[in-house]
Amino acid sequence: MTASNAPSTIAKKATNVSLSETVLADAKALRINISQAAEAGVARAVAERRAELWVAENAKAFECWNDYVEKNGLPLAKYRSF
């Protein structure tokens, strides 16, 4: 579930965020909800970091698979029609 469609029953924790005066003024002028925007940005950063960690944790598996394909070709390649 993403922050944009999260039910309002999810507990929230207050926190302090420092923003540049320009960004804050622009957001207010555009009627952007700072809390929602910050939560969405942090959620995106968390997802990106988790993806980076997953790739790093599975790097050996990728390397092994690439070595296998280089030596043996793709499994079932003879059945490919493209």
PDB file of N, CA, C and O in Angstrom:
ATOM      1  N   MET A   1       0.848  -1.168   0.000  1.00  0.00           N
ATOM      2  CA  MET A   1       0.000   0.000   0.000  1.00  0.00           C
ATOM      3  C   MET A   1       0.893   1.230   0.000  1.00  0.00           C
ATOM      4  O   MET A   1       1.830   1.312   0.794  1.00  0.00           O
ATOM      5  N   THR A   2       0.623   2.163  -0.857  1.00  0.00           N
ATOM      6  CA  THR A   2       1.434   3.368  -0.933  1.00  0.00           C
ATOM      7  C   THR A   2       0.889   4.431  -0.006  1.00  0.00           C
ATOM      8  O   THR A   2      -0.240   4.340   0.475  1.00  0.00           O
ATOM      9  N   ALA A   3       1.706   5.440   0.237  1.00  0.00           N
ATOM     10  CA  ALA A   3       1.299   6.513   1.138  1.00  0.00           C
ATOM     11  C   ALA A   3       0.076   7.253   0.598  1.00  0.00           C
ATOM     12  O   ALA A   3      -0.731   7.758   1.379  1.00  0.00           O
ATOM     13  N   SER A   4      -0.073   7.323  -0.723  1.00  0.00           N
ATOM     14  CA  SER A   4      -1.165   8.087  -1.299  1.00  0.00           C
ATOM     15  C   SER A   4      -2.520   7.437  -1.089  1.00  0.00           C
ATOM     16  O   SER A   4      -3.535   8.134  -1.072  1.00  0.00           O
ATOM     17  N   ASN A   5      -2.566   6.113  -0.928  1.00  0.00           N
ATOM     18  CA  ASN A   5      -3.848   5.460  -0.729  1.00  0.00           C
ATOM     19  C   ASN A   5      -3.933   4.753   0.623  1.00  0.00           C
ATOM     20  O   ASN A   5      -4.754   3.856   0.815  1.00  0.00           O
ATOM     21  N   ALA A   6      -3.076   5.168   1.554  1.00  0.00           N
ATOM     22  CA  ALA A   6      -3.075   4.560   2.881  1.00  0.00           C
ATOM     23  C   ALA A   6      -4.319   4.996   3.647  1.00  0.00           C
ATOM     24  O   ALA A   6      -4.700   6.166   3.604  1.00  0.00           O
ATOM     25  N   PRO A   7      -4.944   4.068   4.340  1.00  0.00           N
ATOM     26  CA  PRO A   7      -6.108   4.453   5.137  1.00  0.00           C
ATOM     27  C   PRO A   7      -5.720   5.416   6.250  1.00  0.00           C
ATOM     28  O   PRO A   7      -4.588   5.399   6.734  1.00  0.00           O
ATOM     29  N   SER A   8      -6.663   6.249   6.648  1.00  0.00           N
ATOM     30  CA  SER A   8      -6.365   7.251   7.667  1.00  0.00           C
ATOM     31  C   SER A   8      -6.202   6.638   9.048  1.00  0.00           C
ATOM     32  O   SER A   8      -5.824   7.341   9.986  1.00  0.00           O
ATOM     33  N   THR A   9      -6.480   5.334   9.202  1.00  0.00           N
ATOM     34  CA  THR A   9      -6.351   4.683  10.498  1.00  0.00           C
ATOM     35  C   THR A   9      -4.916   4.285  10.819  1.00  0.00           C
ATOM     36  O   THR A   9      -4.642   3.836  11.932  1.00  0.00           O
ATOM     37  N   ILE A  10      -4.002   4.438   9.881  1.00  0.00           N
ATOM     38  CA  ILE A  10      -2.603   4.111  10.134  1.00  0.00           C
ATOM     39  C   ILE A  10      -2.028   5.151  11.088  1.00  0.00           C
ATOM     40  O   ILE A  10      -2.182   6.354  10.879  1.00  0.00           O
ATOM     41  N   ALA A  11      -1.367   4.673  12.134  1.00  0.00           N
ATOM     42  CA  ALA A  11      -0.792   5.577  13.129  1.00  0.00           C
ATOM     43  C   ALA A  11       0.308   6.418  12.493  1.00  0.00           C
ATOM     44  O   ALA A  11       1.110   5.927  11.699  1.00  0.00           O
ATOM     45  N   LYS A  12       0.327   7.665  12.851  1.00  0.00           N
ATOM     46  CA  LYS A  12       1.347   8.592  12.350  1.00  0.00           C
ATOM     47  C   LYS A  12       2.211   9.037  13.523  1.00  0.00           C
ATOM     48  O   LYS A  12       1.751   9.068  14.665  1.00  0.00           O
ATOM     49  N   LYS A  13       3.447   9.378  13.240  1.00  0.00           N
ATOM     50  CA  LYS A  13       4.390   9.855  14.248  1.00  0.00           C
ATOM     51  C   LYS A  13       4.880  11.221  13.803  1.00  0.00           C
ATOM     52  O   LYS A  13       5.402  11.361  12.698  1.00  0.00           O
ATOM     53  N   ALA A  14       4.722  12.211  14.632  1.00  0.00           N
ATOM     54  CA  ALA A  14       5.175  13.560  14.309  1.00  0.00           C
ATOM     55  C   ALA A  14       6.700  13.590  14.260  1.00  0.00           C
ATOM     56  O   ALA A  14       7.378  12.923  15.042  1.00  0.00           O
ATOM     57  N   THR A  15       7.220  14.377  13.327  1.00  0.00           N
ATOM     58  CA  THR A  15       8.671  14.533  13.204  1.00  0.00           C
ATOM     59  C   THR A  15       8.962  15.925  12.676  1.00  0.00           C
ATOM     60  O   THR A  15       8.074  16.587  12.138  1.00  0.00           O
ATOM     61  N   ASN A  16      10.172  16.362  12.823  1.00  0.00           N
ATOM     62  CA  ASN A  16      10.584  17.666  12.301  1.00  0.00           C
ATOM     63  C   ASN A  16      11.350  17.463  11.008  1.00  0.00           C
ATOM     64  O   ASN A  16      12.192  16.572  10.896  1.00  0.00           O
ATOM     65  N   VAL A  17      11.041  18.304  10.041  1.00  0.00           N
ATOM     66  CA  VAL A  17      11.731  18.261   8.750  1.00  0.00           C
ATOM     67  C   VAL A  17      12.163  19.677   8.424  1.00  0.00           C
ATOM     68  O   VAL A  17      11.372  20.612   8.546  1.00  0.00           O
ATOM     69  N   SER A  18      13.386  19.840   8.017  1.00  0.00           N
ATOM     70  CA  SER A  18      13.886  21.152   7.613  1.00  0.00           C
ATOM     71  C   SER A  18      13.860  21.247   6.091  1.00  0.00           C
ATOM     72  O   SER A  18      14.386  20.384   5.388  1.00  0.00           O
ATOM     73  N   LEU A  19      13.240  22.307   5.605  1.00  0.00           N
ATOM     74  CA  LEU A  19      13.153  22.553   4.164  1.00  0.00           C
ATOM     75  C   LEU A  19      13.685  23.953   3.879  1.00  0.00           C
ATOM     76  O   LEU A  19      13.647  24.837   4.735  1.00  0.00           O
ATOM     77  N   SER A  20      14.171  24.130   2.680  1.00  0.00           N
ATOM     78  CA  SER A  20      14.600  25.478   2.313  1.00  0.00           C
ATOM     79  C   SER A  20      13.368  26.384   2.275  1.00  0.00           C
ATOM     80  O   SER A  20      12.263  25.931   1.979  1.00  0.00           O
ATOM     81  N   GLU A  21      13.570  27.648   2.574  1.00  0.00           N
ATOM     82  CA  GLU A  21      12.457  28.602   2.588  1.00  0.00           C
ATOM     83  C   GLU A  21      11.774  28.669   1.233  1.00  0.00           C
ATOM     84  O   GLU A  21      10.552  28.793   1.154  1.00  0.00           O
ATOM     85  N   THR A  22      12.556  28.588   0.172  1.00  0.00           N
ATOM     86  CA  THR A  22      11.993  28.663  -1.176  1.00  0.00           C
ATOM     87  C   THR A  22      11.092  27.476  -1.469  1.00  0.00           C
ATOM     88  O   THR A  22       9.982  27.642  -1.975  1.00  0.00           O
ATOM     89  N   VAL A  23      11.569  26.274  -1.151  1.00  0.00           N
ATOM     90  CA  VAL A  23      10.769  25.076  -1.392  1.00  0.00           C
ATOM     91  C   VAL A  23       9.485  25.126  -0.569  1.00  0.00           C
ATOM     92  O   VAL A  23       8.410  24.806  -1.077  1.00  0.00           O
ATOM     93  N   LEU A  24       9.588  25.520   0.680  1.00  0.00           N
ATOM     94  CA  LEU A  24       8.421  25.603   1.545  1.00  0.00           C
ATOM     95  C   LEU A  24       7.416  26.627   1.019  1.00  0.00           C
ATOM     96  O   LEU A  24       6.217  26.352   0.973  1.00  0.00           O
ATOM     97  N   ALA A  25       7.893  27.790   0.629  1.00  0.00           N
ATOM     98  CA  ALA A  25       7.006  28.825   0.095  1.00  0.00           C
ATOM     99  C   ALA A  25       6.324  28.363  -1.188  1.00  0.00           C
ATOM    100  O   ALA A  25       5.127  28.583  -1.375  1.00  0.00           O
ATOM    101  N   ASP A  26       7.085  27.725  -2.069  1.00  0.00           N
ATOM    102  CA  ASP A  26       6.506  27.227  -3.320  1.00  0.00           C
ATOM    103  C   ASP A  26       5.454  26.159  -3.046  1.00  0.00           C
ATOM    104  O   ASP A  26       4.390  26.157  -3.665  1.00  0.00           O
ATOM    105  N   ALA A  27       5.750  25.260  -2.125  1.00  0.00           N
ATOM    106  CA  ALA A  27       4.797  24.192  -1.793  1.00  0.00           C
ATOM    107  C   ALA A  27       3.511  24.781  -1.225  1.00  0.00           C
ATOM    108  O   ALA A  27       2.414  24.363  -1.594  1.00  0.00           O
ATOM    109  N   LYS A  28       3.650  25.741  -0.337  1.00  0.00           N
ATOM    110  CA  LYS A  28       2.458  26.372   0.237  1.00  0.00           C
ATOM    111  C   LYS A  28       1.669  27.120  -0.830  1.00  0.00           C
ATOM    112  O   LYS A  28       0.440  27.058  -0.852  1.00  0.00           O
ATOM    113  N   ALA A  29       2.363  27.822  -1.708  1.00  0.00           N
ATOM    114  CA  ALA A  29       1.686  28.564  -2.772  1.00  0.00           C
ATOM    115  C   ALA A  29       0.927  27.624  -3.708  1.00  0.00           C
ATOM    116  O   ALA A  29      -0.126  27.975  -4.239  1.00  0.00           O
ATOM    117  N   LEU A  30       1.473  26.437  -3.899  1.00  0.00           N
ATOM    118  CA  LEU A  30       0.833  25.448  -4.775  1.00  0.00           C
ATOM    119  C   LEU A  30      -0.137  24.547  -4.016  1.00  0.00           C
ATOM    120  O   LEU A  30      -0.698  23.608  -4.580  1.00  0.00           O
ATOM    121  N   ARG A  31      -0.326  24.841  -2.743  1.00  0.00           N
ATOM    122  CA  ARG A  31      -1.244  24.098  -1.878  1.00  0.00           C
ATOM    123  C   ARG A  31      -0.895  22.610  -1.810  1.00  0.00           C
ATOM    124  O   ARG A  31      -1.769  21.743  -1.837  1.00  0.00           O
ATOM    125  N   ILE A  32       0.401  22.346  -1.721  1.00  0.00           N
ATOM    126  CA  ILE A  32       0.889  20.975  -1.572  1.00  0.00           C
ATOM    127  C   ILE A  32       0.903  20.638  -0.091  1.00  0.00           C
ATOM    128  O   ILE A  32       1.415  21.409   0.720  1.00  0.00           O
ATOM    129  N   ASN A  33       0.346  19.498   0.262  1.00  0.00           N
ATOM    130  CA  ASN A  33       0.361  19.037   1.638  1.00  0.00           C
ATOM    131  C   ASN A  33       1.777  18.570   1.953  1.00  0.00           C
ATOM    132  O   ASN A  33       2.238  17.556   1.428  1.00  0.00           O
ATOM    133  N   ILE A  34       2.463  19.318   2.814  1.00  0.00           N
ATOM    134  CA  ILE A  34       3.873  19.049   3.117  1.00  0.00           C
ATOM    135  C   ILE A  34       4.047  17.664   3.729  1.00  0.00           C
ATOM    136  O   ILE A  34       4.971  16.938   3.364  1.00  0.00           O
ATOM    137  N   SER A  35       3.180  17.298   4.644  1.00  0.00           N
ATOM    138  CA  SER A  35       3.296  15.988   5.300  1.00  0.00           C
ATOM    139  C   SER A  35       3.141  14.851   4.295  1.00  0.00           C
ATOM    140  O   SER A  35       3.916  13.895   4.305  1.00  0.00           O
ATOM    141  N   GLN A  36       2.141  14.959   3.432  1.00  0.00           N
ATOM    142  CA  GLN A  36       1.928  13.896   2.434  1.00  0.00           C
ATOM    143  C   GLN A  36       3.086  13.833   1.453  1.00  0.00           C
ATOM    144  O   GLN A  36       3.539  12.747   1.092  1.00  0.00           O
ATOM    145  N   ALA A  37       3.568  14.997   1.018  1.00  0.00           N
ATOM    146  CA  ALA A  37       4.681  15.023   0.072  1.00  0.00           C
ATOM    147  C   ALA A  37       5.946  14.456   0.706  1.00  0.00           C
ATOM    148  O   ALA A  37       6.681  13.703   0.068  1.00  0.00           O
ATOM    149  N   ALA A  38       6.197  14.816   1.960  1.00  0.00           N
ATOM    150  CA  ALA A  38       7.381  14.302   2.650  1.00  0.00           C
ATOM    151  C   ALA A  38       7.276  12.799   2.830  1.00  0.00           C
ATOM    152  O   ALA A  38       8.247  12.077   2.601  1.00  0.00           O
ATOM    153  N   GLU A  39       6.105  12.319   3.239  1.00  0.00           N
ATOM    154  CA  GLU A  39       5.920  10.880   3.425  1.00  0.00           C
ATOM    155  C   GLU A  39       6.111  10.135   2.110  1.00  0.00           C
ATOM    156  O   GLU A  39       6.751   9.084   2.078  1.00  0.00           O
ATOM    157  N   ALA A  40       5.563  10.671   1.032  1.00  0.00           N
ATOM    158  CA  ALA A  40       5.722  10.025  -0.272  1.00  0.00           C
ATOM    159  C   ALA A  40       7.189   9.991  -0.683  1.00  0.00           C
ATOM    160  O   ALA A  40       7.664   8.985  -1.209  1.00  0.00           O
ATOM    161  N   GLY A  41       7.907  11.084  -0.446  1.00  0.00           N
ATOM    162  CA  GLY A  41       9.324  11.132  -0.796  1.00  0.00           C
ATOM    163  C   GLY A  41      10.162  10.166   0.030  1.00  0.00           C
ATOM    164  O   GLY A  41      11.054   9.502  -0.498  1.00  0.00           O
ATOM    165  N   VAL A  42       9.877  10.087   1.313  1.00  0.00           N
ATOM    166  CA  VAL A  42      10.616   9.161   2.175  1.00  0.00           C
ATOM    167  C   VAL A  42      10.272   7.719   1.800  1.00  0.00           C
ATOM    168  O   VAL A  42      11.156   6.863   1.767  1.00  0.00           O
ATOM    169  N   ALA A  43       9.000   7.444   1.518  1.00  0.00           N
ATOM    170  CA  ALA A  43       8.599   6.091   1.105  1.00  0.00           C
ATOM    171  C   ALA A  43       9.315   5.694  -0.179  1.00  0.00           C
ATOM    172  O   ALA A  43       9.755   4.552  -0.312  1.00  0.00           O
ATOM    173  N   ARG A  44       9.437   6.620  -1.124  1.00  0.00           N
ATOM    174  CA  ARG A  44      10.149   6.349  -2.382  1.00  0.00           C
ATOM    175  C   ARG A  44      11.627   6.083  -2.108  1.00  0.00           C
ATOM    176  O   ARG A  44      12.209   5.166  -2.688  1.00  0.00           O
ATOM    177  N   ALA A  45      12.239   6.881  -1.228  1.00  0.00           N
ATOM    178  CA  ALA A  45      13.653   6.694  -0.882  1.00  0.00           C
ATOM    179  C   ALA A  45      13.870   5.342  -0.204  1.00  0.00           C
ATOM    180  O   ALA A  45      14.865   4.666  -0.467  1.00  0.00           O
ATOM    181  N   VAL A  46      12.941   4.950   0.669  1.00  0.00           N
ATOM    182  CA  VAL A  46      13.039   3.651   1.342  1.00  0.00           C
ATOM    183  C   VAL A  46      12.958   2.525   0.310  1.00  0.00           C
ATOM    184  O   VAL A  46      13.751   1.585   0.359  1.00  0.00           O
ATOM    185  N   ALA A  47      12.011   2.613  -0.616  1.00  0.00           N
ATOM    186  CA  ALA A  47      11.857   1.573  -1.635  1.00  0.00           C
ATOM    187  C   ALA A  47      13.108   1.481  -2.514  1.00  0.00           C
ATOM    188  O   ALA A  47      13.568   0.384  -2.831  1.00  0.00           O
ATOM    189  N   GLU A  48      13.655   2.633  -2.907  1.00  0.00           N
ATOM    190  CA  GLU A  48      14.863   2.639  -3.734  1.00  0.00           C
ATOM    191  C   GLU A  48      16.041   2.015  -2.989  1.00  0.00           C
ATOM    192  O   GLU A  48      16.807   1.241  -3.564  1.00  0.00           O
ATOM    193  N   ARG A  49      16.180   2.353  -1.717  1.00  0.00           N
ATOM    194  CA  ARG A  49      17.293   1.806  -0.926  1.00  0.00           C
ATOM    195  C   ARG A  49      17.135   0.308  -0.720  1.00  0.00           C
ATOM    196  O   ARG A  49      18.112  -0.437  -0.799  1.00  0.00           O
ATOM    197  N   ARG A  50      15.906  -0.140  -0.456  1.00  0.00           N
ATOM    198  CA  ARG A  50      15.670  -1.577  -0.328  1.00  0.00           C
ATOM    199  C   ARG A  50      16.025  -2.299  -1.624  1.00  0.00           C
ATOM    200  O   ARG A  50      16.596  -3.389  -1.589  1.00  0.00           O
ATOM    201  N   ALA A  51      15.693  -1.704  -2.758  1.00  0.00           N
ATOM    202  CA  ALA A  51      16.028  -2.309  -4.046  1.00  0.00           C
ATOM    203  C   ALA A  51      17.540  -2.381  -4.228  1.00  0.00           C
ATOM    204  O   ALA A  51      18.069  -3.391  -4.693  1.00  0.00           O
ATOM    205  N   GLU A  52      18.230  -1.311  -3.861  1.00  0.00           N
ATOM    206  CA  GLU A  52      19.702  -1.310  -3.954  1.00  0.00           C
ATOM    207  C   GLU A  52      20.305  -2.405  -3.083  1.00  0.00           C
ATOM    208  O   GLU A  52      21.207  -3.124  -3.513  1.00  0.00           O
ATOM    209  N   LEU A  53      19.804  -2.527  -1.860  1.00  0.00           N
ATOM    210  CA  LEU A  53      20.316  -3.552  -0.951  1.00  0.00           C
ATOM    211  C   LEU A  53      20.025  -4.952  -1.487  1.00  0.00           C
ATOM    212  O   LEU A  53      20.863  -5.847  -1.374  1.00  0.00           O
ATOM    213  N   TRP A  54      18.842  -5.144  -2.071  1.00  0.00           N
ATOM    214  CA  TRP A  54      18.484  -6.446  -2.628  1.00  0.00           C
ATOM    215  C   TRP A  54      19.436  -6.818  -3.766  1.00  0.00           C
ATOM    216  O   TRP A  54      19.900  -7.955  -3.852  1.00  0.00           O
ATOM    217  N   VAL A  55      19.718  -5.855  -4.630  1.00  0.00           N
ATOM    218  CA  VAL A  55      20.647  -6.109  -5.737  1.00  0.00           C
ATOM    219  C   VAL A  55      22.025  -6.461  -5.191  1.00  0.00           C
ATOM    220  O   VAL A  55      22.659  -7.400  -5.670  1.00  0.00           O
ATOM    221  N   ALA A  56      22.492  -5.716  -4.192  1.00  0.00           N
ATOM    222  CA  ALA A  56      23.807  -5.988  -3.604  1.00  0.00           C
ATOM    223  C   ALA A  56      23.837  -7.372  -2.941  1.00  0.00           C
ATOM    224  O   ALA A  56      24.813  -8.110  -3.077  1.00  0.00           O
ATOM    225  N   GLU A  57      22.769  -7.710  -2.228  1.00  0.00           N
ATOM    226  CA  GLU A  57      22.713  -9.001  -1.547  1.00  0.00           C
ATOM    227  C   GLU A  57      22.649 -10.169  -2.531  1.00  0.00           C
ATOM    228  O   GLU A  57      23.067 -11.279  -2.202  1.00  0.00           O
ATOM    229  N   ASN A  58      22.137  -9.931  -3.715  1.00  0.00           N
ATOM    230  CA  ASN A  58      21.966 -10.999  -4.695  1.00  0.00           C
ATOM    231  C   ASN A  58      22.966 -10.917  -5.848  1.00  0.00           C
ATOM    232  O   ASN A  58      22.814 -11.602  -6.860  1.00  0.00           O
ATOM    233  N   ALA A  59      23.982 -10.081  -5.688  1.00  0.00           N
ATOM    234  CA  ALA A  59      24.971  -9.890  -6.747  1.00  0.00           C
ATOM    235  C   ALA A  59      25.651 -11.201  -7.136  1.00  0.00           C
ATOM    236  O   ALA A  59      25.895 -11.441  -8.318  1.00  0.00           O
ATOM    237  N   LYS A  60      25.957 -12.044  -6.163  1.00  0.00           N
ATOM    238  CA  LYS A  60      26.621 -13.321  -6.448  1.00  0.00           C
ATOM    239  C   LYS A  60      25.722 -14.212  -7.303  1.00  0.00           C
ATOM    240  O   LYS A  60      26.197 -14.874  -8.226  1.00  0.00           O
ATOM    241  N   ALA A  61      24.429 -14.229  -6.997  1.00  0.00           N
ATOM    242  CA  ALA A  61      23.494 -15.035  -7.790  1.00  0.00           C
ATOM    243  C   ALA A  61      23.424 -14.528  -9.227  1.00  0.00           C
ATOM    244  O   ALA A  61      23.392 -15.322 -10.168  1.00  0.00           O
ATOM    245  N   PHE A  62      23.399 -13.206  -9.396  1.00  0.00           N
ATOM    246  CA  PHE A  62      23.389 -12.642 -10.752  1.00  0.00           C
ATOM    247  C   PHE A  62      24.656 -13.035 -11.502  1.00  0.00           C
ATOM    248  O   PHE A  62      24.606 -13.417 -12.672  1.00  0.00           O
ATOM    249  N   GLU A  63      25.786 -12.937 -10.817  1.00  0.00           N
ATOM    250  CA  GLU A  63      27.071 -13.287 -11.422  1.00  0.00           C
ATOM    251  C   GLU A  63      27.087 -14.751 -11.844  1.00  0.00           C
ATOM    252  O   GLU A  63      27.520 -15.078 -12.949  1.00  0.00           O
ATOM    253  N   CYS A  64      26.613 -15.635 -10.961  1.00  0.00           N
ATOM    254  CA  CYS A  64      26.577 -17.067 -11.283  1.00  0.00           C
ATOM    255  C   CYS A  64      25.660 -17.346 -12.470  1.00  0.00           C
ATOM    256  O   CYS A  64      26.004 -18.124 -13.360  1.00  0.00           O
ATOM    257  N   TRP A  65      24.494 -16.709 -12.476  1.00  0.00           N
ATOM    258  CA  TRP A  65      23.559 -16.913 -13.582  1.00  0.00           C
ATOM    259  C   TRP A  65      24.166 -16.410 -14.890  1.00  0.00           C
ATOM    260  O   TRP A  65      24.079 -17.091 -15.911  1.00  0.00           O
ATOM    261  N   ASN A  66      24.771 -15.240 -14.872  1.00  0.00           N
ATOM    262  CA  ASN A  66      25.391 -14.700 -16.083  1.00  0.00           C
ATOM    263  C   ASN A  66      26.502 -15.614 -16.585  1.00  0.00           C
ATOM    264  O   ASN A  66      26.640 -15.815 -17.791  1.00  0.00           O
ATOM    265  N   ASP A  67      27.301 -16.173 -15.664  1.00  0.00           N
ATOM    266  CA  ASP A  67      28.354 -17.109 -16.051  1.00  0.00           C
ATOM    267  C   ASP A  67      27.751 -18.356 -16.692  1.00  0.00           C
ATOM    268  O   ASP A  67      28.260 -18.848 -17.699  1.00  0.00           O
ATOM    269  N   TYR A  68      26.674 -18.863 -16.112  1.00  0.00           N
ATOM    270  CA  TYR A  68      26.012 -20.051 -16.658  1.00  0.00           C
ATOM    271  C   TYR A  68      25.515 -19.779 -18.079  1.00  0.00           C
ATOM    272  O   TYR A  68      25.745 -20.575 -18.990  1.00  0.00           O
ATOM    273  N   VAL A  69      24.833 -18.650 -18.255  1.00  0.00           N
ATOM    274  CA  VAL A  69      24.282 -18.320 -19.576  1.00  0.00           C
ATOM    275  C   VAL A  69      25.408 -18.117 -20.585  1.00  0.00           C
ATOM    276  O   VAL A  69      25.283 -18.511 -21.745  1.00  0.00           O
ATOM    277  N   GLU A  70      26.493 -17.510 -20.153  1.00  0.00           N
ATOM    278  CA  GLU A  70      27.630 -17.298 -21.056  1.00  0.00           C
ATOM    279  C   GLU A  70      28.221 -18.631 -21.513  1.00  0.00           C
ATOM    280  O   GLU A  70      28.587 -18.786 -22.678  1.00  0.00           O
ATOM    281  N   LYS A  71      28.312 -19.584 -20.599  1.00  0.00           N
ATOM    282  CA  LYS A  71      28.894 -20.884 -20.924  1.00  0.00           C
ATOM    283  C   LYS A  71      27.926 -21.822 -21.634  1.00  0.00           C
ATOM    284  O   LYS A  71      28.324 -22.575 -22.522  1.00  0.00           O
ATOM    285  N   ASN A  72      26.641 -21.776 -21.239  1.00  0.00           N
ATOM    286  CA  ASN A  72      25.675 -22.763 -21.712  1.00  0.00           C
ATOM    287  C   ASN A  72      24.553 -22.198 -22.579  1.00  0.00           C
ATOM    288  O   ASN A  72      23.778 -22.963 -23.154  1.00  0.00           O
ATOM    289  N   GLY A  73      24.457 -20.906 -22.680  1.00  0.00           N
ATOM    290  CA  GLY A  73      23.344 -20.306 -23.398  1.00  0.00           C
ATOM    291  C   GLY A  73      22.103 -20.295 -22.522  1.00  0.00           C
ATOM    292  O   GLY A  73      22.105 -20.810 -21.404  1.00  0.00           O
ATOM    293  N   LEU A  74      21.046 -19.699 -23.050  1.00  0.00           N
ATOM    294  CA  LEU A  74      19.804 -19.647 -22.290  1.00  0.00           C
ATOM    295  C   LEU A  74      19.112 -20.997 -22.266  1.00  0.00           C
ATOM    296  O   LEU A  74      19.051 -21.678 -23.289  1.00  0.00           O
ATOM    297  N   PRO A  75      18.595 -21.389 -21.126  1.00  0.00           N
ATOM    298  CA  PRO A  75      17.817 -22.625 -21.073  1.00  0.00           C
ATOM    299  C   PRO A  75      16.613 -22.503 -22.009  1.00  0.00           C
ATOM    300  O   PRO A  75      16.001 -21.439 -22.100  1.00  0.00           O
ATOM    301  N   LEU A  76      16.287 -23.558 -22.682  1.00  0.00           N
ATOM    302  CA  LEU A  76      15.133 -23.605 -23.588  1.00  0.00           C
ATOM    303  C   LEU A  76      15.260 -22.649 -24.779  1.00  0.00           C
ATOM    304  O   LEU A  76      14.263 -22.346 -25.435  1.00  0.00           O
ATOM    305  N   ALA A  77      16.462 -22.179 -25.059  1.00  0.00           N
ATOM    306  CA  ALA A  77      16.663 -21.222 -26.157  1.00  0.00           C
ATOM    307  C   ALA A  77      16.210 -21.829 -27.494  1.00  0.00           C
ATOM    308  O   ALA A  77      15.770 -21.100 -28.383  1.00  0.00           O
ATOM    309  N   LYS A  78      16.312 -23.130 -27.637  1.00  0.00           N
ATOM    310  CA  LYS A  78      15.926 -23.742 -28.911  1.00  0.00           C
ATOM    311  C   LYS A  78      14.434 -23.637 -29.174  1.00  0.00           C
ATOM    312  O   LYS A  78      13.999 -23.841 -30.307  1.00  0.00           O
ATOM    313  N   TYR A  79      13.647 -23.329 -28.170  1.00  0.00           N
ATOM    314  CA  TYR A  79      12.211 -23.178 -28.328  1.00  0.00           C
ATOM    315  C   TYR A  79      11.767 -21.740 -28.578  1.00  0.00           C
ATOM    316  O   TYR A  79      10.581 -21.474 -28.773  1.00  0.00           O
ATOM    317  N   ARG A  80      12.729 -20.813 -28.570  1.00  0.00           N
ATOM    318  CA  ARG A  80      12.395 -19.411 -28.799  1.00  0.00           C
ATOM    319  C   ARG A  80      12.049 -19.193 -30.254  1.00  0.00           C
ATOM    320  O   ARG A  80      12.705 -19.734 -31.145  1.00  0.00           O
ATOM    321  N   SER A  81      11.030 -18.409 -30.494  1.00  0.00           N
ATOM    322  CA  SER A  81      10.616 -18.120 -31.873  1.00  0.00           C
ATOM    323  C   SER A  81      10.998 -16.707 -32.295  1.00  0.00           C
ATOM    324  O   SER A  81      10.538 -16.224 -33.330  1.00  0.00           O
ATOM    325  N   PHE A  82      11.823 -16.049 -31.513  1.00  0.00           N
ATOM    326  CA  PHE A  82      12.243 -14.686 -31.845  1.00  0.00           C
ATOM    327  C   PHE A  82      13.725 -14.526 -31.707  1.00  0.00           C
ATOM    328  O   PHE A  82      14.254 -13.440 -31.948  1.00  0.00           O
TER     329      PHE A  82
END
